[in-house]
Amino acid sequence: MKFTERLKTGKKVYSFEFYPPKTAEDTSKLFNTALELMRLAPDFVSVTNSSSGVAPYRTVALCGVLKAQFGLDVVAHLTCLAHTKAEIAEICGGLRKMDITNILALRGDPHNVVSGARRQDYSYAAQLVADLKREGGFAIGGACYPEKHPEASSLDADIARLKEKVDAGAEYLITQLFFDNAYYFRFLEKAAAAGINVPVLPGLMPLTGYKQMQNFTSLMKVGIPDELRRGIERWDGDKEGMFKFSVDYASAQAEQLLKGGAPGLHLYTLNRSRAAIAILRNVKGEVPE
Ligand code: FAD
């Protein structure tokens, strides 16, 4: 069953996010990670797409390999700020050739677009969703932000824009990572009140260090609960202690989300398998050795 169908049935969906590696060594590590994570029978894996405008086919190529060689159901992220409509149509053609029919439609971050690569055809993800819908044959997802997108004036304003993205054709949403489930549940309530009724898959990631925590707070503007902050400070510099603390924290978060009705989990893996396996083992208790 396709994961988009599964999402509609109420069965929990589990997925992992990868990014395209740049070196041969990192590519080999990612393939090992994919092999490890295949044992968990994920409903899909997704592959990020740089919004820089450089090497747009890196994502397409990796998606093709993960699908053809690993037999994984794949979602290709696709950003639009650095592309014309014609380029987007060409990338869609490439995905079709690889039999990839799932796209997470994204705007991308303006500051990541390399100088001179910004195009004028797209300003927001909803426009890309509308074009992908017109292309036909793709199951389209979108991003959402339980604590609001950093550029939005308020959560309500952000959700009003999100409604446009869903109305344009986004069939499901994946959230920005968050560390306090209260944000997710409040977001769901507000989204439902705004008429957004598509599944919202929570994105989770275990923190690996103090610096990473500071980056998330400043770049992504996500809140760090006191308990998490204290743990990260306590275990900073102790790799194994940090790993256990972070996995336990994310597992507790995951369990509460699933019990509270979340349609599944999307794990940001950073191309590593250990934490994802440990979290799913804690949550599902059925991961083979
Ligand atoms: P949009 O939905 O376009 O929203 C961006 C901002 O514009 C929001 O503040 C929104 O409220 C506002 N807005 C929307 N429409 C309008 C309008 N008509 N008028 C005025 N304001 C409007 N980045 C990458 O580069 N590559 C990736 O692979 C990638 N994957 C991601 C996966 C997930 C699950 C998430 C949550 C984010 C991902 N990102 C990725 C980051 C994302 O590209 C950035 O957060 C980007 O700033 C916003 O993208 P979006 O698709 O949410 O944009």
Boltz pocket constraint, residues with backbone or C-beta under 6 A from the ligand:
constraints:
  - pocket:
      binder: B
      contacts: [[A, 47], [A, 48], [A, 49], [A, 50], [A, 51], [A, 52], [A, 77], [A, 78], [A, 79], [A, 105], [A, 106], [A, 107], [A, 108], [A, 109], [A, 110], [A, 112], [A, 123], [A, 124], [A, 125], [A, 126], [A, 142], [A, 143], [A, 144], [A, 149], [A, 150], [A, 151], [A, 152], [A, 157], [A, 158], [A, 159], [A, 161], [A, 162], [A, 165], [A, 174], [A, 175], [A, 176], [A, 177], [A, 203]]
      max_distance: 6.0
